[in-house]
Amino acid sequence: MTTRHPDYYALLGVEPDATTAQIKKAYRKLARLHHPDTNPGDPQAATRFRDITEAYDTLTDPNRREAYDRTRPTTKAKPAGSKLTEPGPGSRAASLLVQVLEDTWLAIRRHHPEIPAVVIILASGTETRQPRWGHFASGRWYVEHDERAEVMISGEALRLTPAEVLAVILHEAAHALAHARGIKDTSRQGRYHNKQFKTHADELGLAVEHDQRNGWSASKITPDAEHAYNDQLTALAEAMTLWRRNETTTGPTTRRNTNLIAACCSCGRSIRVAASTLAEAPITCQACDSDFQAKNPADA
């Protein structure tokens, strides 16, 4: 039989002397990444999944593996002194991590079908005075004419444990679930979280604690959630091989303008805020999802 990929070891990313346990571990990781159910709309996913399954079936059967090893084509040696090398395991670290984050979101949606599909991005979470590990924003993307929300996971959060990163994802999923149900103002400017947020966070498997500054915000996964998302925690542990350094401020600093000015959003809500704070980063209205703008342009 002619195979579509003659080197099964290379296909699974293992060495020719890999143990059966190593082959099984490599297959489980690749199967999660390339299963057609987790790659909707990708016509090549079924082919990739079929190839790695064929490789797995061959290499985990002692008799088939022995027969395959006798006929396996050898890889041509690189010329001596050649500077051209195959990309290392970290060359696609970011894209693989995003894929695991997307798979995790799909798993959450399987448990809670009301949660919408989103576009997940990696970005900085420490470029403003108030650091954040993640953020949910509705209607930021179009995917094949379908409007989708955005979920940002900060690169700085990736230094946390897999369980803490899963808590960040579930935290943003709670915002997404509330938005899908038409519930607004679960948080104030992304900081103070009210009891509406707590209700949805509890539903998703988060244990939420209260503090005076941020309300019902601090959260961690419950034992039930840890059990339900065990496969996702394993995948996160394998994919979290990178993280982003905190933003740093260099050069002379300028004095902040603390004079309060009036600002309004598209739906007519008004706030009073320091001009320097408004200029530092957008303040988004949780009711209409538009940014507040200075009522008097001279104040901007």
N, C-alpha and C positions, 0 to 999 in steps of 0.2 A: 504494500500500500504506500502511495506517495503522500507524504505529509505536507501540510501547508507551511510548517516551520520545522526544518530538520533538526535543529538543536533544541531539544526539550529543556536541557539544563539552562541554557541562556534565556529561554522563554520564561522560565520560572524564576530566573535570577539567582540560581544556586550553582555551586561548584559540582563537577562530575563525581566527586567523592562525598557528596552530601548524604547525610543520614535520612532515613524515612521520616523521622520527626521534623527535620529541617525542611524537607520537601513539603510536608503537610502544612507547616507554618507558613511557608511562602505561598502556597496555593490558597490558603484561607484568606490571606491579605489581598491577593490579586483578585480572588473571586468576589470579595466585597466591593472592590473598586470597579470591576468590569461587568458585574451582573446586569443583564438587560433591564431588570426592574429598577435599578438605581441609575440607569442612564436613559431615561425616556427621550425619544427623539433622536438617538444616536444609532444609525443603521448598522454601524460596525461593531457595536457592543456585543451582539450575539456571536459574531465571528470570533472576537477576542476571547469571549468566555468559553466558546467551544474549543479553541486552540489550547488554552491553559488547562482545561479539563482533560483533554486528550493527553497532554503532557503528564498531568498528575496521574491519570489512570495507568499510563505506561510505566512511570518511574516508581510507583508504589507497589507494583506487582513484580516480585523477584524474577520470575521467569521472563516476563516481557521486558523488564529492564536489562537483564543479561543479554537477551537477543538484540535489543536496541543498541547496547553499548558496543556490540561487535560490528555494527554497521554505521554507527554515528559518525558523521563527517567531522574531521578535525578542523579546528580554526587555524587559519594561516597565521604564522608568526609575523610580528611587526618587524620591519627592518631595524637592524641595530642602530642605536642612536636616534631613532625617530622621535620627534617631539609631539607627534600626533597621538593622542590617547583617547580612549573611550570616556564619555562623560561619567563622572563619579556618582555615587548614590545621592549626593546632595545637590546635583545639578538641577533637579526638578523639585526641590524640597517645597517651595512655595505652592506650586501648582498641585502637588500631591496633597498638601495640607488643606488647601481649599476644597479639594475633592472629598476629603474625609469630613470636613465641616458640612459640605452639602449633603453627604450621605447621612450625617447625624441629624440634619434638619429633616430629611426625608423620613428617618426613623421616628422623630418626634411627631411628624404629621400622620404617620401610620397609627400612632396611639391617640392622636387628637386631630381628626380629619378637618375640623373647622379652621385650623391654622393654614394660612395661605402659602403658596409658593413664593419664594423671595430670591433675590440676587444677593449672594454673600460675598463680601469684599474684605480684604485686609487693609488696614490703614493705621495711622498714628492715633493714639489715644491720649497723648501727653503734650499736644501742641497748644493747649489752652491751660489756664490756671487751675481748672477743675478736671483732673484726669478721669478718664472713663475707659472701662474694659470693652464695652460694646454699645451699640446704638441701633434702634429701629426707626426707620423713616418710611412712611407710606408713599407710594406713587412716584418713586424716583427713577424707575427703569421701564423700558418697553422691551418685551421679549416676544418677537413674532406678533406684534400688534397687541400683545396682552400686557396690561399695566401690572407691574409688580413692585412690591416694597423692597427696600434695601435693608440688609442686616450687616452692620460693620462689626467685625471682631478686631480689636486692636492688636497690633504686633507686639506691644508691650505685655499684653495679657498672656502671651504664649510662654512666659517664664513661670507661670503658675502650674499647678498640678493638673493632670487631665480631668480630675473631678471638679476642680475649680473652673476650668474652661467650659466644661459641660454645664456648670451652674450659670455661667455667663450666657451661653446659648439658650438655655431654658428661660433665663431672665428676659431675653429679647423675644423669645417665643410667647411669653406671657403678655408682652405688649402687643404682639401680632394677633394673639387670640382676642384680646380686648378690642383691638381695632376692627377685627372681622365681625365682632358682635355689635359694632356701632357704639362702643363705650369710649368716651373721650376723657381727657384729663386724668389718666391714671398716674401721671407724674407732672411736676411743675418744672419746666425748663430742663427736663431730663435729670432732675436732682431729687426733689422731695416726692416720694411715692406714697400714694394714699391707700385706703383700704380696698378700693377697687382693684388696684394692682395686687395686693396681698391675696385676694380671693382667687385671681387667675394664677398666681404663682403657686399657691397651695394645690390647685387643680393639676398643675403640671409636674408636681413632685419636688417642689422647693420648700425648704424650711426657712421662712422669712422672719428676720428679727427687726425690731423697731429701734430707731434712735432719733433724738430730737432734731438733728440737722437734716437727715435724709429720709425720715419716715420709714415706711416698710420697704427697705431697699436691700440691706445686707442679706444675702441668701446663700444657702448651700444645698446640695442635693440630699434627699432623704435616702435611707437604705432601700426603700422600694424602687426609687428611681435608679439607684446604683445597680440594682439587679436587672431592671428593665432595659437599661442601656449598657449592659456589660460589654457587648461586642463593640459598641461605639467608644467606650472608654479604652478598650484594648487598641483600637485603631488610632485613637488620638495619641496614646502613649507612643506608638510607633512613628507617627507622623510629626509629632512636636519636636523637631530637631533644630528649630530656629526660633529666634525671638528678636524683637526690635528694641534698640536702645531708646531710652527716654530722650525727648527733645531737650536741648540745652540752649540757653540764651547767652549770646556772646555780644561783646561791644558795650558801649555806654547805655545805660537805662534812662528812660525819660519818665518824668513825673506823671503819675496817672491823674486824669481829670475825673474827679469824683462828683462833679456837679450833676444832679439828676435832670434828665430831659424826658420829654414825653415821646413815646413810640407807639405805633399802631401796626396791626396786621391787616390782611385782606378781608377778614370777617368783621373788622371794626373794634376788636378788643384793644384796650390800651394798657400800657404799663409805664412806670417811671423807672429809669435805669441810668446808671452812670454813663456818660458819653464814651468814656474809655472802654467800658465793658461792652457796649454795643459795637464799638469799632473793632474790638479784639476778635470776635467770632460771632457768627449768626446766632440769634436767639429765636428759636422756632416755636410758633404757636401750636399747641397740641390739638386745637380745635379745627384749624383749617390747614395746618402743615405748611404755612407760609412764614417767612421770616419777618420779624418786627423791623420797621423802618422809622427813622426819626420823623416826627410830624413836621418839624421845621427843618428844611434842608440845611439851613445854616448851622444846625446843631450836629449834623452828621460828621 
